[in-house]
Amino acid sequence: QLQFVESGGGLVQPVWSLRLSCAASGISFDEAIMTWHRQVPGQAREWGATMFPGGATFYYDSVKGRFTISRNDANGTLYLQMNSLKPEDTAMYYCKEAGSPTWGQGTQVTVSS
């Protein structure tokens, strides 16, 4: 069964850092194109970052240079290192395989002083 379980969110102050994790199961993780997305209540879910099996990465402009997507194919885990966090990064964060309709439950990130 395809499943994604996100963790690592929390309440932090501006300019602090957080590292999100996403445990994937039910897929050939080492062959999967993996993505991070985020959603603010009342707004559409937006894409944030993508990592291809070969290691290529792509980022949404608003997070480029601050966020880093990475993966551990050995244990099927996707990561998102978030540095220099801003209040506008406050959202529920989700991971998923590109093209899959399956979403995890998300992990909440709140950036506030």
Buried (B, 14 or more C-beta within 10 A) or exposed (E): EEEBBBBBBEEBEEEEEBEBBBBBEEBEBEEBBBBBBBBEEEEEBEBBBBBEBEEEBEBBEBBEEBBBBBBEEEEBBBBBBBBEBEEEBBBBBBBBBEEBEEBBEBBEBBBEE
